[in-house]
Amino acid sequence: MEIRKIHSPAIFICSRHPLAFGAIKKLLISGMYEVRKFEQVPTNPLEGPSQLLILDTCSVKNWTKIAIEWNRMGGRSIVLIQKGFRSPEEESRFIYLGIHAIILLPNIDAELPSAVNAVAEGQFWMGRDCLSEYIKSTRSFGGFAESRGLTAREQQIIPFLMTGFSNKDIANMLQIEDRTVKFHVSNILRKFKVKTRKALRMADTAEESFAGTAVA
């Protein structure tokens, strides 16, 4: 009889609901994964192979902050959500949080083991349209930023700004102060000659549409 080895890396489960935690743990243990209960994000970078964190977004209110900090420490995250997304753009925002896989709760039994294997190998477990939107937006932001002479830090901030992240989330992701983000956001808006984030996103859309218009 062939004996399967415990999968590496270790998998941490972050869920505040005992029944949900038990169901997730049972599913992973049956697949011969090494499972641990998530306590807190470590203060030092994670050692060894990238470790996986499964986030139950239905029971963990501060899951966004946990995902950002876990990613900052070198880990990879899988989120379990109740509802699907209205658009690929909405789904692609999760990638900026460092999340590698998104699974709807009704599909957890069928998808979670495969998603874990994919993420452990550095792959994404998301819709093709989502990944295409992420790649497209990243390229778009690059050209959009270059045309306005943004600093290196401003170019780093603008993708998060354009996809709807708050100053606090951006600060957590980049490990800088909230007031520093506010300062850079103000400079970005000034350079684009707009007053609000919504106006900035509209300017990006307008510029992209103009660039795609054929000239007679």
C-alpha positions in Angstrom: 0.0 0.0 0.0 1.4 3.4 -1.0 1.7 5.9 1.9 1.1 9.5 1.0 3.4 12.1 2.6 2.1 15.1 4.4 1.8 18.0 1.9 4.2 20.9 2.4 3.8 23.8 3.3 1.7 23.8 6.5 -1.8 25.2 6.2 -3.2 27.5 8.8 -7.0 28.0 9.2 -8.4 31.3 10.3 -12.1 30.9 11.3 -14.0 32.1 14.3 -16.9 29.6 13.7 -16.2 26.2 15.3 -18.3 24.2 12.9 -16.7 25.9 9.9 -13.2 25.4 11.3 -13.9 21.7 12.0 -15.3 21.1 8.5 -12.3 22.8 6.8 -9.8 20.9 9.0 -11.5 17.6 8.3 -11.4 18.2 4.6 -7.7 19.0 4.6 -6.7 16.3 6.9 -8.5 13.7 4.7 -6.2 15.0 1.9 -3.1 14.4 4.1 -2.3 18.0 4.7 -0.6 19.3 7.8 -3.2 21.6 9.4 -2.7 24.2 12.2 -5.0 26.7 13.9 -4.2 30.3 13.0 -3.3 32.4 16.1 -1.8 35.6 14.8 0.5 36.9 12.0 4.1 36.4 13.0 6.3 39.5 13.5 9.1 38.0 11.5 9.1 36.7 7.9 7.9 33.2 7.6 10.7 30.6 7.2 11.0 27.7 4.8 8.4 27.1 2.0 5.6 29.7 1.7 3.0 28.8 4.2 -0.7 28.9 3.4 -3.5 30.7 5.3 -7.1 29.9 4.7 -9.4 32.8 5.6 -13.0 32.3 6.4 -14.3 35.8 5.5 -17.8 35.0 6.8 -16.6 34.7 10.4 -13.4 36.9 10.5 -14.2 40.6 10.4 -10.6 41.8 10.0 -9.6 39.3 7.4 -8.4 42.0 5.0 -5.8 43.2 7.4 -4.8 39.7 8.2 -4.4 38.9 4.5 -2.2 42.0 4.0 0.0 41.3 6.9 0.3 37.6 6.1 1.4 38.5 2.5 3.9 41.0 3.9 5.5 38.2 5.9 5.9 36.0 2.8 2.8 33.8 3.1 0.1 33.0 0.6 -3.6 33.2 1.3 -6.8 31.4 0.2 -10.2 33.1 1.0 -13.5 31.5 1.4 -16.4 33.8 0.4 -20.2 33.5 0.5 -21.1 35.2 -2.8 -19.6 35.5 -6.2 -18.3 38.7 -7.8 -20.2 41.0 -10.0 -17.3 41.6 -12.3 -13.7 40.4 -13.0 -12.5 43.9 -11.9 -14.0 43.4 -8.5 -12.4 39.9 -8.2 -9.0 41.2 -9.3 -8.8 43.5 -6.3 -8.1 40.5 -4.2 -4.8 39.9 -5.9 -3.5 43.2 -4.6 -4.0 41.9 -1.1 -1.7 39.0 -1.8 -4.5 36.4 -2.1 -3.8 33.5 -4.5 -7.2 31.7 -4.4 -10.8 32.6 -4.0 -13.4 29.8 -3.3 -17.1 30.1 -2.9 -18.3 28.2 0.1 -20.7 26.0 -1.8 -17.7 24.8 -3.8 -15.3 24.2 -1.0 -15.4 20.4 -1.0 -14.7 20.1 -4.7 -12.2 23.0 -5.0 -10.2 23.5 -1.8 -7.8 20.6 -2.1 -7.0 21.5 -5.7 -6.6 25.2 -4.8 -4.2 24.3 -2.0 -2.0 22.3 -4.4 -2.1 25.1 -7.0 -1.2 27.9 -4.5 1.5 25.7 -2.9 3.2 25.7 -6.3 2.9 29.5 -6.6 -0.1 29.5 -8.9 -3.5 31.3 -8.7 -6.9 29.7 -8.3 -9.1 32.4 -9.8 -11.1 33.0 -12.9 -9.3 33.5 -16.2 -11.2 36.8 -16.7 -10.0 38.0 -13.2 -6.3 37.3 -14.0 -6.7 38.9 -17.5 -8.2 42.0 -15.8 -5.4 42.2 -13.3 -2.7 42.0 -16.0 -4.5 44.5 -18.1 -5.0 47.0 -15.2 -1.3 46.6 -14.2 -0.1 47.5 -17.7 -2.6 50.3 -17.9 -1.5 51.8 -14.6 2.1 51.7 -15.8 1.6 53.8 -18.9 -0.9 56.0 -17.0 1.7 56.8 -14.4 4.6 57.4 -16.7 2.8 60.1 -18.6 2.5 62.2 -15.4 6.1 62.0 -14.0 5.2 60.2 -10.8 7.9 59.3 -8.3 8.8 55.7 -7.6 6.7 55.6 -4.5 3.7 57.2 -6.3 3.9 54.6 -9.0 3.9 52.0 -6.3 0.7 53.5 -4.7 -1.4 54.2 -7.8 -2.5 50.6 -8.6 -3.9 50.3 -5.1 -5.4 53.7 -5.3 -7.0 53.0 -8.7 -8.6 49.7 -7.5 -10.3 51.3 -4.5 -8.0 50.5 -1.5 -8.1 52.9 1.5 -5.1 54.8 2.7 -4.9 52.5 5.7 -4.9 49.4 3.6 -2.2 50.9 1.3 -0.1 51.8 4.4 -0.4 48.3 5.7 0.6 46.8 2.4 3.6 49.1 1.9 4.6 49.3 5.5 4.5 53.1 5.7 2.5 55.5 7.8 -1.1 56.5 6.9 -0.1 60.2 6.7 2.7 59.3 4.2 0.1 57.6 2.0 -2.2 60.6 2.3 0.7 62.9 1.3 1.5 60.8 -1.8 -2.2 60.5 -2.8 -2.5 64.3 -2.6 0.5 64.6 -4.9 -0.9 62.1 -7.4 -4.3 63.9 -7.5 -2.4 67.2 -8.0 -0.3 65.9 -10.9 -3.4 64.6 -12.6 -5.2 67.8 -11.9 -8.2 66.2 -10.2 -9.6 66.5 -6.8 -11.0 63.1 -6.0 -10.1 59.4 -6.4 -13.2 58.9 -8.5 -12.1 61.6 -10.9 -8.7 60.0 -11.1 -10.3 56.6 -12.1 -12.5 58.4 -14.6 -9.4 60.1 -16.1 -7.7 56.7 -16.5 -10.8 55.3 -18.3 -11.0 58.3 -20.5 -7.3 58.2 -21.4 -7.5 54.4 -22.2 -10.5 55.1 -24.5 -8.8 57.9 -26.2 -5.7 55.8 -26.8 -7.8 53.1 -28.4 -9.5 55.5 -30.8 -8.4 55.3 -34.4 -7.3 58.6 -36.1 -8.6 59.1 -39.6 
